[in-house]
Amino acid sequence: MTVPVTVGLDGTPASMAAADWGAREAALRGLPLRLVSAWEWQPFSYAPLAGSEMPEQWSVRVPEETAAELRRRYPGLDVTADRLTGPPPEVLCEAAKESELLALGSTGLGPLAGFLLGSVAMATVAHTGRPVVLVRAPEGGQGEGQGGQGEGDGAEEDAGGEAGSGGGGNGGDGGASEAGDGAVVLGIDLSSPGDETIRFGFAAASVRSAPLRVINGWNPPPYFGHGIGDDEGRRAEAIDRAAETMRAVLAPWRERYPAVEVAEEPGIGRPARLLSEAGAGAGLVVVGRRATPRRPGQPRIGHVAHAVLHHCPAPVAVVPSADVVPLAAVVPPSDVVPPAA
């Protein structure tokens, strides 16, 4: 069975950009494209104005119109549009299970403020067991949809601590970037390099015939830079150790993908900042995420991936590890009424 590239639509410019990215991705990989919108019944506390479009009508019209436009722009591409019923995070996670990857949109707030991730997009990234690609809205794109990815709750979180973002997962191979140009940037945590995350990054570079930049960042302890000990010598030693470990981790993947040009870039600094800066000229940035060991039911994106999602200008692929808890295992079905207190 051929699995599609799936795009979640909510009618915003960001989701339209994600649909276009998904169409190019699907065409490149020879896969069908599936557009989905989520509609959840809500009781009205007021009578809708005459002639106003109901959310249920909107959730059917937008995917169909978008599919027609993409068929026109990408002749030969198999495009389907589905209106699914249920809470958007659950609907998108369920759709992702049958997909190579899921693409969603995020709205730009400017170079300093970063990007706005809706609450639905955040929940989907935190729970789904498949790769999710967040695609940026066009410059100046604004607006909120009526049904898909929800309102934003974007926090501006930078990252310290460990490098890149580890974790493997069930993800498929990586695909093309929005423009088809630029290097693929892969962030890895050398303490726990996820095979699926690395595979995704190498496959993305291979399918796009693009170079692969592998970045690992080390955030030094606070006393560095204050004249305590041989700071420069310790920094150089840390870089050398990281470079040696990185070569060992990537050696089998270099053999598997001999045509991919790989640049190993261990560095000093906050991993999220290094990845976001590298993403300024990249076609795709790939990070991983792991479940919380002590709280497996708690949604978690990880501080590095979270910061990269909010600040990196390039499309960002988040590849989950195998221990991610499905959303259905955390959120009870909507038709289950909790017992009265």
LUMMIRO-219853 format. One line per 5 residues: number of its first residue (from 1); their letters; for each residue x, y, z of C-alpha. Coordinates in nm, 4 decimals, always signed. Example, Ala and Ser with C-alpha at 12.3 -4.5 7.8 and 13.67 -1.06 7.14 Angstrom:
// LUMMIRO-219853
1	as	+1.2300/-0.4500/+0.7800 | +1.3670/-0.1060/+0.7140
***
This chain:
// LUMMIRO-219853
1	mtvpv	+0.0000/+0.0000/+0.0000 | +0.1340/+0.3398/-0.1004 | +0.1171/+0.5874/+0.1846 | +0.0545/+0.9548/+0.1065 | +0.2079/+1.2804/+0.2121
6	tvgld	-0.0636/+1.4351/+0.4291 | -0.1251/+1.8052/+0.4869 | -0.3497/+1.9506/+0.7557 | -0.5540/+2.2446/+0.6296 | -0.7200/+2.5212/+0.8276
11	gtpas	-0.7487/+2.7884/+0.5586 | -0.4663/+3.0112/+0.6862 | -0.1821/+3.1285/+0.4604 | +0.0482/+2.9034/+0.6615 | -0.1568/+2.5922/+0.5882
16	maaad	-0.1757/+2.6904/+0.2209 | +0.2046/+2.7120/+0.2191 | +0.2162/+2.3686/+0.3814 | -0.0155/+2.2337/+0.1110 | +0.2133/+2.3661/-0.1620
21	wgare	+0.5187/+2.2237/+0.0174 | +0.3413/+1.8908/+0.0516 | +0.2549/+1.8854/-0.3187 | +0.6180/+1.9374/-0.4171 | +0.7225/+1.6751/-0.1637
26	aalrg	+0.4729/+1.4216/-0.2927 | +0.5679/+1.4883/-0.6551 | +0.9361/+1.4473/-0.5776 | +0.8848/+1.1187/-0.3967 | +0.6259/+0.9800/-0.6370
31	lplrl	+0.3611/+0.9611/-0.3628 | -0.0011/+1.0754/-0.3547 | -0.1004/+1.3888/-0.1649 | -0.3806/+1.3873/+0.0899 | -0.5353/+1.7081/+0.2194
36	vsawe	-0.7346/+1.6831/+0.5411 | -0.9383/+1.9260/+0.7437 | -1.0875/+1.8604/+1.0853 | -1.4373/+1.9607/+1.1790 | -1.5662/+1.9248/+1.5326
41	wqpfs	-1.9291/+1.9906/+1.6096 | -1.9781/+2.2831/+1.8442 | -2.3132/+2.4031/+1.9820 | -2.3899/+2.7628/+1.8857 | -2.4708/+3.0047/+2.1661
46	yapla	-2.6141/+3.2409/+1.9023 | -2.7908/+3.2193/+1.5701 | -2.5449/+3.2509/+1.2773 | -2.6010/+3.5503/+1.0507 | -2.7903/+3.4852/+0.7320
51	gsemp	-2.5559/+3.4051/+0.4466 | -2.2549/+3.3385/+0.6700 | -2.0599/+3.0236/+0.5973 | -2.0961/+2.7549/+0.8565 | -1.7774/+2.5845/+0.9843
56	eqwsv	-1.9030/+2.2521/+0.8494 | -1.9404/+2.4016/+0.5014 | -1.6006/+2.5659/+0.5256 | -1.4318/+2.2396/+0.6242 | -1.5551/+2.0836/+0.3000
61	rvpee	-1.4992/+2.3763/+0.0657 | -1.1399/+2.4670/+0.1555 | -0.9829/+2.1215/+0.0972 | -1.1729/+2.0730/-0.2282 | -1.0718/+2.4130/-0.3650
66	taael	-0.7113/+2.3650/-0.2554 | -0.6992/+2.0192/-0.4144 | -0.8327/+2.1575/-0.7441 | -0.5676/+2.4311/-0.7446 | -0.2857/+2.1861/-0.6698
71	rrryp	-0.4012/+1.9496/-0.9452 | -0.3828/+2.2422/-1.1855 | -0.0356/+2.3437/-1.0694 | +0.1028/+1.9891/-1.0462 | -0.0378/+1.7875/-1.3370
76	gldvt	-0.0179/+1.4149/-1.2800 | -0.0117/+1.4437/-0.9018 | -0.2694/+1.2263/-0.7271 | -0.4464/+1.4646/-0.4878 | -0.7330/+1.3736/-0.2566
81	adrlt	-0.9228/+1.5899/-0.0079 | -1.0971/+1.4621/+0.3037 | -1.3106/+1.6292/+0.5684 | -1.2669/+1.4380/+0.8941 | -1.4810/+1.4752/+1.2036
86	gpppe	-1.3397/+1.4979/+1.5529 | -1.1000/+1.6987/+1.7700 | -0.8283/+1.8311/+1.5370 | -0.5262/+1.6911/+1.7291 | -0.6751/+1.3424/+1.7349
91	vlcea	-0.7816/+1.3638/+1.3712 | -0.4378/+1.4770/+1.2554 | -0.2547/+1.2152/+1.4624 | -0.4804/+0.9447/+1.3211 | -0.4240/+1.0705/+0.9657
96	akese	-0.0486/+1.0776/+1.0270 | -0.0488/+0.7067/+1.1161 | -0.1283/+0.6231/+0.7540 | +0.1120/+0.8796/+0.6046 | +0.4756/+0.9077/+0.5108
101	llalg	+0.4767/+1.2389/+0.6941 | +0.2397/+1.5131/+0.8019 | +0.2843/+1.8783/+0.7025 | +0.1347/+2.1672/+0.8986 | +0.1708/+2.5429/+0.8767
106	stglg	+0.3110/+2.7962/+1.1220 | +0.2650/+3.1715/+1.1095 | +0.5589/+3.4103/+1.1008 | +0.5798/+3.6867/+1.3598 | +0.9041/+3.8449/+1.2430
111	plagf	+1.2747/+3.7711/+1.2852 | +1.2773/+3.8636/+1.6539 | +0.9406/+3.7345/+1.7706 | +0.9772/+3.4067/+1.5855 | +0.6930/+3.1890/+1.4594
116	llgsv	+0.3528/+3.1108/+1.6014 | +0.2572/+2.7461/+1.6481 | -0.1100/+2.6845/+1.7096 | -0.2216/+2.4753/+2.0033 | -0.3405/+2.2021/+1.7679
121	amatv	-0.0078/+2.1938/+1.5827 | +0.1799/+2.1751/+1.9126 | -0.0362/+1.8892/+2.0384 | +0.0033/+1.7023/+1.7102 | +0.3809/+1.7368/+1.7064
126	ahtgr	+0.3985/+1.6282/+2.0695 | +0.1935/+1.3115/+2.0255 | +0.2124/+1.1737/+1.6735 | +0.4374/+0.8789/+1.5967 | +0.5215/+1.0016/+1.2446
131	pvvlv	+0.7438/+1.2849/+1.1225 | +0.5771/+1.6256/+1.1200 | +0.7068/+1.9092/+0.9018 | +0.6219/+2.2654/+1.0057 | +0.6152/+2.4980/+0.7054
136	rapeg	+0.6396/+2.8733/+0.7434 | +0.3731/+3.1097/+0.6190 | +0.4636/+3.3425/+0.3317 | +0.6147/+3.6739/+0.4317 | +0.3383/+3.8848/+0.5800
141	gqgeg	+0.0929/+3.5921/+0.5912 | -0.1553/+3.6246/+0.8753 | -0.4887/+3.4885/+0.9776 | -0.6496/+3.2150/+1.1754 | -0.8528/+2.9311/+1.0339
146	qggqg	-1.1925/+2.8283/+1.1509 | -1.1269/+2.4631/+1.1879 | -0.7816/+2.3070/+1.1595 | -0.4820/+2.4001/+1.3628 | -0.6325/+2.6183/+1.6311
151	egdga	-0.5140/+2.9352/+1.7903 | -0.1580/+3.0054/+1.8763 | +0.0029/+2.9653/+2.2105 | +0.3549/+3.0056/+2.0833 | +0.6143/+3.0570/+2.3475
156	eedag	+0.9586/+3.1861/+2.2764 | +1.1802/+2.9257/+2.4288 | +1.5505/+2.9070/+2.3606 | +1.7504/+2.6019/+2.4423 | +2.0439/+2.5172/+2.6531
161	geags	+2.1931/+2.1891/+2.7506 | +2.2368/+1.8974/+2.5203 | +2.2978/+1.9157/+2.1537 | +2.0643/+1.8920/+1.8635 | +1.7674/+1.6841/+1.9400
166	ggggn	+1.7940/+1.3128/+1.9751 | +1.5450/+1.0423/+1.9236 | +1.4519/+0.8017/+1.6595 | +1.1089/+0.7014/+1.5533 | +0.8799/+0.5481/+1.3060
171	ggdgg	+0.9350/+0.8218/+1.0530 | +0.9711/+0.7837/+0.6818 | +1.2534/+0.9162/+0.4731 | +1.3096/+1.2842/+0.4327 | +1.1883/+1.4826/+0.1362
176	aseag	+1.2390/+1.8066/-0.0469 | +1.2425/+2.1531/+0.0950 | +0.9971/+2.4239/+0.0040 | +1.2237/+2.5691/-0.2613 | +1.4168/+2.2528/-0.3411
181	dgavv	+1.7456/+2.4352/-0.2728 | +1.9751/+2.4701/+0.0242 | +2.1425/+2.2203/+0.2497 | +1.9638/+1.9868/+0.4862 | +2.0543/+2.0624/+0.8474
186	lgidl	+2.0465/+1.7731/+1.0926 | +2.0668/+1.8272/+1.4682 | +2.1814/+1.5298/+1.6726 | +2.2323/+1.4608/+2.0400 | +2.5585/+1.2665/+2.0646
191	sspgd	+2.4549/+1.1222/+2.3999 | +2.1565/+0.9554/+2.2343 | +2.1695/+0.9825/+1.8554 | +1.8383/+0.8599/+1.7160 | +1.8702/+0.6320/+1.4150
196	etirf	+1.5385/+0.7408/+1.2652 | +1.6283/+1.1073/+1.2930 | +1.9640/+1.0493/+1.1266 | +1.8050/+0.8325/+0.8590 | +1.5506/+1.1032/+0.7849
201	gfaaa	+1.8232/+1.3652/+0.7470 | +2.0429/+1.1534/+0.5199 | +1.7468/+1.0466/+0.3057 | +1.6307/+1.4085/+0.2763 | +1.9722/+1.5165/+0.1514
206	svrsa	+1.9950/+1.2180/-0.0823 | +1.6568/+1.2670/-0.2484 | +1.7246/+1.6370/-0.2955 | +2.0889/+1.5942/-0.4050 | +2.1758/+1.8469/-0.1351
211	plrvi	+2.4627/+1.8608/+0.1149 | +2.3966/+1.7555/+0.4715 | +2.5161/+1.9679/+0.7626 | +2.5232/+1.7716/+1.0875 | +2.5249/+2.0035/+1.3886
216	ngwnp	+2.5903/+1.9280/+1.7521 | +2.6110/+2.2032/+2.0101 | +2.7614/+2.2037/+2.3561 | +2.6526/+2.4687/+2.6016 | +2.9483/+2.5235/+2.8425
221	ppyfg	+2.8936/+2.5591/+3.2170 | +2.8493/+2.9106/+3.3598 | +3.2038/+2.9455/+3.4900 | +3.3473/+2.9206/+3.1384 | +3.4559/+3.2578/+3.0113
226	hgigd	+3.5236/+3.3981/+3.3564 | +3.8931/+3.3176/+3.3761 | +3.8555/+2.9981/+3.5773 | +4.0873/+2.7330/+3.4395 | +4.2079/+2.6916/+3.0855
231	degrr	+3.8835/+2.7823/+2.9104 | +4.0225/+2.7821/+2.5570 | +4.1955/+2.4515/+2.6077 | +3.8814/+2.2924/+2.7503 | +3.6693/+2.4251/+2.4652
236	aeaid	+3.9098/+2.2856/+2.2068 | +3.9167/+1.9534/+2.3876 | +3.5363/+1.9420/+2.3980 | +3.5143/+2.0147/+2.0253 | +3.7682/+1.7418/+1.9471
241	raaet	+3.5767/+1.4861/+2.1549 | +3.2495/+1.5817/+1.9907 | +3.4031/+1.5595/+1.6426 | +3.5423/+1.2143/+1.7135 | +3.2094/+1.0905/+1.8482
246	mravl	+3.0224/+1.2426/+1.5559 | +3.2473/+1.0675/+1.3041 | +3.1827/+0.7340/+1.4727 | +2.8050/+0.7900/+1.4856 | +2.7816/+0.8955/+1.1209
251	apwre	+3.0223/+0.6369/+0.9751 | +2.7573/+0.3695/+0.8974 | +2.5269/+0.6308/+0.7469 | +2.8020/+0.7632/+0.5227 | +2.8454/+0.4097/+0.3914
256	rypav	+2.4712/+0.3730/+0.3356 | +2.4460/+0.7092/+0.1570 | +2.7837/+0.7474/-0.0190 | +2.6559/+1.0163/-0.2568 | +2.5589/+1.2534/+0.0244
261	evaee	+2.8126/+1.5257/+0.0965 | +2.8342/+1.5491/+0.4764 | +2.9741/+1.8374/+0.6787 | +3.0247/+1.7597/+1.0488 | +2.9918/+2.0740/+1.2575
266	pgigr	+3.0356/+2.0310/+1.6327 | +3.0147/+2.3680/+1.8002 | +3.0081/+2.5634/+2.1227 | +2.6781/+2.7279/+2.2066 | +2.3114/+2.6628/+2.2571
271	parll	+2.2021/+2.3865/+2.0207 | +1.8742/+2.5544/+1.9243 | +2.0532/+2.8768/+1.8375 | +2.3094/+2.6956/+1.6232 | +2.0356/+2.5065/+1.4404
276	seaga	+1.8198/+2.8150/+1.3885 | +2.1128/+3.0133/+1.2530 | +2.2042/+2.7276/+1.0178 | +1.8422/+2.7110/+0.9070 | +1.8547/+3.0649/+0.7710
281	gaglv	+1.9987/+2.9326/+0.4452 | +1.8755/+2.5738/+0.4629 | +1.6117/+2.3894/+0.2667 | +1.5094/+2.1734/+0.5613 | +1.6047/+2.1392/+0.9280
286	vvgrr	+1.5656/+1.7982/+1.0921 | +1.5423/+1.7462/+1.4678 | +1.4214/+1.4603/+1.6832 | +1.2176/+1.4312/+1.9973 | +1.1784/+1.1751/+2.2733
291	atprr	+0.9047/+1.0940/+2.5209 | +0.9448/+1.1935/+2.8843 | +1.0763/+0.8831/+3.0647 | +0.9186/+0.9675/+3.4000 | +0.5886/+1.0896/+3.2558
296	pgqpr	+0.5172/+0.8861/+2.9418 | +0.1665/+1.0259/+2.9107 | +0.2743/+1.3874/+2.9149 | +0.3051/+1.5567/+2.5738 | +0.6624/+1.6604/+2.5120
301	ighva	+0.8429/+1.8226/+2.2239 | +1.1729/+1.8909/+2.3978 | +1.3346/+2.2266/+2.4640 | +1.5664/+2.2179/+2.1617 | +1.3003/+2.1127/+1.9119
306	havlh	+1.0559/+2.3587/+2.0704 | +1.2939/+2.6514/+2.0272 | +1.3872/+2.5521/+1.6718 | +1.0200/+2.5276/+1.5749 | +0.9598/+2.8811/+1.7005
311	hcpap	+1.2691/+3.0493/+1.5590 | +1.4052/+2.8643/+1.2562 | +1.3020/+3.0255/+0.9248 | +1.3286/+2.7026/+0.7226 | +1.0781/+2.4166/+0.7195
316	vavvp	+1.1431/+2.2017/+1.0283 | +1.0923/+1.8256/+1.0379 | +1.0383/+1.6770/+1.3846 | +1.1062/+1.3026/+1.3903 | +0.9643/+1.1197/+1.6951
321	sadvv	+1.1233/+0.8349/+1.8813 | +0.9637/+0.4939/+1.9150 | +0.8592/+0.5558/+2.2751 | +0.6189/+0.8372/+2.1891 | +0.2761/+0.7808/+2.3450
326	plaav	-0.0066/+0.8022/+2.0879 | -0.2571/+1.0784/+2.1511 | -0.5431/+0.8280/+2.1790 | -0.3676/+0.6706/+2.4765 | -0.3603/+1.0027/+2.6573
331	vppsd	-0.6811/+1.1798/+2.5566 | -1.0045/+0.9911/+2.6273 | -1.2500/+0.9552/+2.3380 | -1.4738/+1.2575/+2.2959 | -1.7874/+1.0496/+2.3461
336	vvppa	-1.6740/+0.9335/+2.6921 | -1.8362/+1.1425/+2.9649 | -1.6251/+1.1655/+3.2831 | -1.8018/+1.0596/+3.6025 | -1.9586/+1.3304/+3.8115
341	a	-1.7584/+1.4513/+4.1080
***
